[in-house]
Structure formats: C-alpha cells, structure tokens
Amino acid sequence: MPDGKALFEELKTLTTEKRNKASMEIDAASPIEILRIINSEDKKVAFAVEQELPYIAEAVEIVVAAFKEGGRLFYVGAGTSGRIGVQDAAECPPTFGTDPEMIQGMIAGGLPAMFKAQEGAEDREENGANDIVAHGITGNDVVCGIAASRRTPYVVGAVRKAREIGARTLFVTTNPRSHFNIDVDVAICPEVGPEVIMGSTRMKSGTAQKMVLNMITTAAMIRLGKIYENMMVDLQMTNKKLEERAKRIVMTITGVEYDEADRVLRRAGGHVKTAVVMIKAGVNADEARELVKKGEGFVRRAIEVKVGKH
C-alpha cells in the first residue's frame, strides 16, 4: 500500500476522483436543480456500459464455462462495490434457483461492512488474499474484482491471489481502460466520468457496477437454461409473492387457468420449469424432469425433445 503522499498523488490521477464541472455550483442549487444535475449525469451511465459490452460478453462466457464445470463466481469489493457484489450474489438463488454457494460476494470487513463502514478494512492486499484462501477458491472458480478506482488494495490482493491459484479473473472499474494495469482475464471499464459529488463513487460508478453485474449473472443464467422466453422458470417459491409469480408464469406460458397452474405446480414439487414442460409436452412430473434433463436444462429444448418423438 502506498504511503500517504503517494496515495494522494495516485488519487489525483483517477477520473472518479476529479471534479465534475456540471456540478460546481450544486451547493447553491434548489432541490429540483440538484436532481436535474444528478439525473443528467446518470443518463451517461448506460452509454458508458454500452461501450463495454464486448468485454462483458467475454466475462459471461468465462462464467458460464466455469459453472458448467462445477465452478463458482466470487465478487470481491470494498464499501459500495462490495455491497453491490453481495447484493447481486444474494439475489440469484430466489431468482434463478441457484445454490447459494454458486455465486458469492466477499466484502472487505466481512458481514458487518454490509451495514456499517469498516474503516481500514480495504487498505491491505493481504486481507483480500487471505479471504480468497479462506473461501477455498480453486482453479475451477471465477473471481471478479469490483473497484471504482481499480486500486483498492483489498480487491487487488484478492484478484492477484485468485490468479496465483489458477482461478479465472475479471475486474470491473469505472476508470479508463488505458489506465488499467492489473493482470486479469477480462477487464470491464465503463468510463462514467467524475461524480456529481467529487469522489462519491456510490453514485454513477455504483450504478454502472450494478448494471454490469446484473448483465453478467442474468446472461449467464440465460445461457444455462434458467429462462424460458423471457420468464424465470427456475425461481424458488420461497414466499407468497414468488408462489403467485410462479403461477402467473405457468399461466402465461401455457394458457391454463389459475387453479390448473396451482395443481400442476404442486405435482411438479413447486418447480416452474417442470410444470411448464408437463403442460406443454403433455407428460407427468417424472417424464417432464427427464425431458428437461435431456434438454440440458432448457425448457425449449425439453419440449422439442418430446415433439421429436412423434
């Protein structure tokens, strides 16, 4: 970790630490004027992410390949970046029916840092490296570092250790690719420009990171057969809202009425994918599960397998 003066000089070079000319007088603005400035800057984020789509696609291919071999995806970050990673990981099991071990978030300072800043937790590379070892990372896994500045010691240390172990590595930063100097398989660098509030990377940088992580996991799950058409067919019915969503999905795809969707879902053990195949292919639950297996987890392929028998 650089000393105070060296760190000061390093931060001066980061785009995310520069002043935004559009918000120089935001302290004297009215509430609506403040919001217009923020909104105007936020509009730039999607375009910045768009420029990185080829790199995000590379990341998706790496993640899908790892999942197919039984590997896992780990997000590693500090502060806002860490929380975004933990959030994305936590949302995958209810949305896609994944094992909680499949996608995990690591944050400097551990669980307490999700709710309260743990000052200094991000300042040592060895903390990140130690957490990689503690999580049992292997060469089958993928580790994705997330740091707006690209320089966060905890994240850099984790990524370097993961690469040493043989894991594939990704990195998401909102500073320019031309400044990126860390050895990884894929770097994703949406350039969102200076923040409305200088250095507050919970703003545009955080939004860009959230978009990128959503893209990586959503695209990976689609490529694994977790989606039919544009609906979640592997969601877990873990609460009343998700139970009703599951019925609505079955009804929408198959055209059956509410009571029939409920009945078939019960026979399918609450699994939407199985229920859909039962109805679309005209088979029982066991046969539907076998068709899904033959279709490598894809509902569309499972139905085509059945149709191909005739």
C-alpha positions as CSV (number, residue, x, y, z in Angstrom):
1,M,0.0,0.0,0.0
2,P,1.4,3.4,-0.9
3,D,2.2,5.9,1.9
4,G,0.0,9.0,2.4
5,K,1.8,11.3,-0.1
6,A,2.0,8.6,-2.8
7,L,-1.7,7.7,-2.3
8,F,-2.6,11.4,-2.5
9,E,-0.8,11.7,-5.8
10,E,-2.3,8.4,-7.1
11,L,-5.9,9.5,-6.3
12,K,-5.3,12.8,-8.2
13,T,-4.9,10.8,-11.4
14,L,-8.2,8.9,-11.1
15,T,-11.2,10.0,-13.2
16,T,-13.6,9.1,-10.4
17,E,-11.7,11.5,-8.1
18,K,-11.9,14.6,-10.3
19,R,-14.3,17.4,-10.0
20,N,-17.4,17.5,-12.2
21,K,-17.8,20.8,-14.0
22,A,-21.5,20.4,-14.3
23,S,-22.0,20.4,-10.5
24,M,-19.6,23.1,-9.4
25,E,-22.4,25.2,-8.0
26,I,-24.7,22.4,-6.8
27,D,-24.3,23.6,-3.2
28,A,-26.3,26.7,-4.1
29,A,-29.0,24.9,-6.2
30,S,-32.6,24.3,-5.4
31,P,-33.8,20.7,-4.8
32,I,-35.2,20.3,-8.3
33,E,-32.0,21.8,-9.8
34,I,-29.9,19.4,-7.7
35,L,-32.0,16.5,-9.0
36,R,-31.7,17.6,-12.6
37,I,-27.9,17.7,-12.4
38,I,-27.8,14.2,-10.9
39,N,-30.2,12.9,-13.4
40,S,-28.3,14.4,-16.3
41,E,-25.1,12.7,-15.2
42,D,-26.9,9.4,-14.5
43,K,-28.1,9.4,-18.1
44,K,-24.5,8.9,-19.2
45,V,-24.0,5.6,-17.3
46,A,-25.9,3.3,-19.7
47,F,-23.9,4.7,-22.7
48,A,-20.7,4.1,-20.8
49,V,-21.7,0.5,-20.1
50,E,-22.7,0.0,-23.7
51,Q,-19.1,0.6,-24.8
52,E,-18.0,-2.3,-22.7
53,L,-20.5,-4.9,-24.0
54,P,-17.9,-7.0,-25.9
55,Y,-15.8,-7.3,-22.7
56,I,-18.9,-8.1,-20.6
57,A,-19.8,-10.8,-23.2
58,E,-16.3,-12.3,-22.7
59,A,-16.9,-12.3,-18.9
60,V,-20.2,-14.1,-19.4
61,E,-18.5,-16.9,-21.5
62,I,-15.9,-17.4,-18.8
63,V,-18.6,-17.6,-16.0
64,V,-20.8,-20.0,-18.0
65,A,-17.9,-22.3,-18.7
66,A,-16.9,-22.3,-15.0
67,F,-20.5,-23.1,-13.9
68,K,-20.7,-26.0,-16.3
69,E,-17.6,-27.5,-14.7
70,G,-19.0,-27.0,-11.2
71,G,-17.1,-23.8,-10.6
72,R,-18.3,-20.8,-8.7
73,L,-18.3,-17.0,-9.2
74,F,-17.0,-14.8,-6.4
75,Y,-17.4,-11.0,-6.3
76,V,-14.8,-9.1,-4.3
77,G,-15.1,-5.5,-3.3
78,A,-15.0,-2.9,-0.6
79,G,-17.6,-0.4,0.5
80,T,-20.2,0.3,-2.1
81,S,-18.5,-2.0,-4.6
82,G,-18.5,-4.9,-2.1
83,R,-22.2,-4.3,-1.2
84,I,-23.2,-4.4,-4.8
85,G,-21.4,-7.7,-5.3
86,V,-23.0,-9.2,-2.2
87,Q,-26.4,-8.0,-3.3
88,D,-26.2,-9.5,-6.8
89,A,-25.0,-12.8,-5.3
90,A,-27.8,-12.9,-2.8
91,E,-30.5,-12.2,-5.4
92,C,-29.5,-15.1,-7.6
93,P,-30.9,-18.1,-5.6
94,P,-34.5,-16.8,-5.4
95,T,-34.5,-15.5,-9.0
96,F,-32.7,-18.4,-10.7
97,G,-33.0,-21.3,-8.2
98,T,-29.2,-21.4,-7.8
99,D,-27.3,-22.9,-4.9
100,P,-26.2,-20.1,-2.6
101,E,-22.6,-21.4,-2.9
102,M,-22.6,-20.9,-6.7
103,I,-22.4,-17.1,-6.6
104,Q,-20.9,-15.4,-3.6
105,G,-20.0,-11.9,-2.5
106,M,-16.9,-11.0,-0.5
107,I,-16.6,-7.6,1.1
108,A,-13.7,-6.1,3.0
109,G,-14.5,-6.2,6.7
110,G,-16.9,-9.1,6.3
111,L,-20.7,-9.1,7.1
112,P,-20.6,-6.0,9.4
113,A,-19.3,-3.9,6.5
114,M,-22.7,-4.5,4.7
115,F,-24.4,-2.3,7.3
116,K,-21.6,0.0,8.6
117,A,-18.4,1.1,7.0
118,Q,-15.4,-0.8,8.4
119,E,-12.7,1.8,8.2
120,G,-9.3,0.5,7.1
121,A,-10.6,-3.0,6.1
122,E,-9.8,-2.3,2.5
123,D,-6.3,-1.0,3.0
124,R,-4.2,-4.2,2.9
125,E,-3.8,-6.5,-0.1
126,E,-3.1,-9.4,2.3
127,N,-6.7,-9.1,3.7
128,G,-8.1,-9.8,0.2
129,A,-5.6,-12.6,-0.4
130,N,-6.4,-14.2,3.0
131,D,-10.2,-14.1,2.2
132,I,-9.6,-15.9,-1.1
133,V,-7.8,-18.7,0.7
134,A,-10.5,-18.8,3.5
135,H,-13.2,-19.2,0.8
136,G,-11.4,-22.2,-0.7
137,I,-11.0,-20.7,-4.1
138,T,-9.8,-23.2,-6.7
139,G,-8.8,-23.2,-10.4
140,N,-12.4,-24.0,-11.3
141,D,-13.7,-20.7,-9.9
142,V,-14.0,-17.2,-11.3
143,V,-13.1,-14.2,-9.1
144,C,-14.5,-10.8,-10.2
145,G,-12.9,-7.8,-8.5
146,I,-15.0,-4.6,-8.2
147,A,-13.4,-1.3,-7.5
148,A,-14.3,2.1,-9.0
149,S,-10.7,3.3,-8.6
150,R,-9.2,0.0,-9.7
151,R,-6.6,0.4,-7.0
152,T,-8.4,-0.8,-3.8
153,P,-5.7,-2.9,-2.0
154,Y,-8.2,-5.5,-0.7
155,V,-9.6,-6.1,-4.1
156,V,-6.2,-6.1,-5.9
157,G,-4.8,-8.6,-3.4
158,A,-7.8,-10.9,-3.7
159,V,-7.6,-10.9,-7.5
160,R,-3.8,-11.5,-7.6
161,K,-4.2,-14.4,-5.1
162,A,-7.0,-15.9,-7.1
163,R,-4.9,-15.7,-10.3
164,E,-2.0,-17.3,-8.5
165,I,-4.3,-20.2,-7.5
166,G,-5.3,-20.6,-11.1
167,A,-8.9,-19.1,-11.0
168,R,-10.1,-17.1,-13.9
169,T,-10.3,-13.4,-13.0
170,L,-12.5,-10.4,-14.0
171,F,-12.3,-6.8,-12.9
172,V,-15.0,-4.1,-13.0
173,T,-13.8,-0.5,-12.7
174,T,-15.1,2.9,-13.8
175,N,-11.7,4.4,-14.6
176,P,-10.3,4.3,-18.1
177,R,-9.0,1.1,-19.7
178,S,-5.9,3.0,-20.7
179,H,-5.0,3.3,-17.0
180,F,-5.8,-0.4,-16.2
181,N,-2.6,-2.2,-15.1
182,I,-3.8,-5.4,-13.3
183,D,-3.3,-8.8,-14.8
184,V,-6.8,-10.3,-15.3
185,D,-8.6,-12.3,-18.0
186,V,-11.1,-9.6,-18.7
187,A,-11.3,-6.0,-17.5
188,I,-14.6,-4.2,-17.8
189,C,-14.1,-0.4,-17.7
190,P,-17.2,1.8,-18.2
191,E,-16.0,5.4,-18.1
192,V,-18.7,7.3,-16.3
193,G,-16.6,10.4,-15.7
194,P,-16.3,12.5,-12.5
195,E,-19.1,12.1,-9.9
196,V,-21.6,14.8,-9.2
197,I,-20.1,14.9,-5.7
198,M,-16.3,14.5,-6.1
199,G,-15.2,11.0,-5.2
200,S,-18.6,9.7,-4.2
201,T,-18.5,6.5,-6.2
202,R,-21.7,5.3,-4.7
203,M,-23.3,7.4,-7.4
204,K,-22.6,6.9,-11.2
205,S,-19.8,4.3,-10.5
206,G,-22.1,2.3,-8.3
207,T,-24.9,2.4,-10.9
208,A,-22.5,1.2,-13.6
209,Q,-21.2,-1.6,-11.4
210,K,-24.8,-2.7,-10.6
211,M,-25.7,-2.8,-14.3
212,V,-22.6,-4.8,-15.2
213,L,-23.1,-7.4,-12.5
214,N,-26.8,-7.7,-13.4
215,M,-25.7,-8.4,-17.0
216,I,-23.1,-11.0,-16.1
217,T,-25.3,-13.1,-13.9
218,T,-28.5,-12.7,-15.9
219,A,-26.8,-13.5,-19.2
220,A,-25.0,-16.5,-17.6
221,M,-28.3,-17.8,-16.2
222,I,-30.0,-17.5,-19.6
223,R,-27.1,-19.4,-21.2
224,L,-27.6,-22.2,-18.6
225,G,-31.4,-22.6,-19.4
226,K,-32.7,-20.7,-16.3
227,I,-35.1,-18.6,-18.5
228,Y,-37.8,-19.7,-21.0
229,E,-38.7,-17.0,-23.5
230,N,-38.2,-14.1,-21.1
231,M,-39.5,-15.6,-17.9
232,M,-37.9,-17.0,-14.8
233,V,-38.6,-20.8,-14.8
234,D,-36.1,-21.8,-12.1
235,L,-37.3,-19.3,-9.4
236,Q,-37.7,-20.7,-5.9
237,M,-41.2,-20.4,-4.3
238,T,-39.8,-19.2,-1.0
239,N,-42.5,-16.7,-0.2
240,K,-46.1,-15.9,-1.1
241,K,-45.2,-13.3,-3.7
242,L,-42.9,-15.8,-5.5
243,E,-45.6,-18.5,-5.3
244,E,-48.1,-16.3,-7.1
245,R,-45.4,-15.2,-9.6
246,A,-44.7,-18.9,-10.3
247,K,-48.4,-19.5,-11.0
248,R,-48.6,-16.4,-13.3
249,I,-45.6,-17.6,-15.2
250,V,-47.1,-21.0,-15.8
251,M,-50.4,-19.5,-16.8
252,T,-48.7,-17.0,-19.2
253,I,-46.6,-19.6,-20.9
254,T,-49.2,-22.4,-21.2
255,G,-52.5,-20.6,-21.2
256,V,-54.0,-22.6,-18.3
257,E,-56.2,-21.1,-15.7
258,Y,-55.2,-20.2,-12.1
259,D,-56.4,-23.4,-10.4
260,E,-54.8,-25.7,-13.1
261,A,-51.5,-23.8,-12.7
262,D,-51.7,-24.3,-9.0
263,R,-52.5,-28.0,-9.3
264,V,-49.7,-28.7,-11.8
265,L,-47.1,-26.8,-9.8
266,R,-48.0,-28.9,-6.7
267,R,-47.4,-32.0,-8.8
268,A,-44.1,-30.6,-10.0
269,G,-42.9,-30.0,-6.5
270,G,-43.2,-26.2,-6.9
271,H,-40.7,-26.2,-9.8
272,V,-41.9,-23.9,-12.6
273,K,-39.7,-25.4,-15.3
274,T,-41.1,-28.9,-14.6
275,A,-44.7,-27.6,-14.5
276,V,-44.3,-25.8,-17.9
277,V,-42.9,-28.9,-19.6
278,M,-45.7,-31.1,-18.0
279,I,-48.3,-28.9,-19.7
280,K,-46.6,-28.1,-22.9
281,A,-45.4,-31.6,-23.6
282,G,-48.4,-33.4,-22.0
283,V,-46.4,-35.5,-19.6
284,N,-46.3,-36.3,-15.9
285,A,-43.8,-34.8,-13.5
286,D,-41.2,-37.6,-13.7
287,E,-41.3,-37.5,-17.5
288,A,-41.0,-33.8,-17.5
289,R,-37.9,-33.9,-15.3
290,E,-36.4,-36.5,-17.7
291,L,-37.2,-34.3,-20.7
292,V,-35.6,-31.3,-19.0
293,K,-32.5,-33.4,-18.3
294,K,-32.3,-34.5,-22.0
295,G,-32.7,-30.8,-23.0
296,E,-29.7,-29.9,-20.8
297,G,-31.9,-27.8,-18.5
298,F,-33.6,-25.7,-21.3
299,V,-37.4,-25.8,-21.4
300,R,-37.4,-25.0,-25.1
301,R,-35.2,-28.0,-25.8
302,A,-37.1,-30.3,-23.5
303,I,-40.3,-29.6,-25.4
304,E,-38.5,-30.1,-28.7
305,V,-37.2,-33.5,-27.4
306,K,-40.8,-34.6,-26.8
307,V,-42.1,-33.2,-30.2
308,G,-39.2,-35.0,-31.9
309,K,-40.6,-38.4,-30.7
310,H,-43.6,-38.0,-32.9
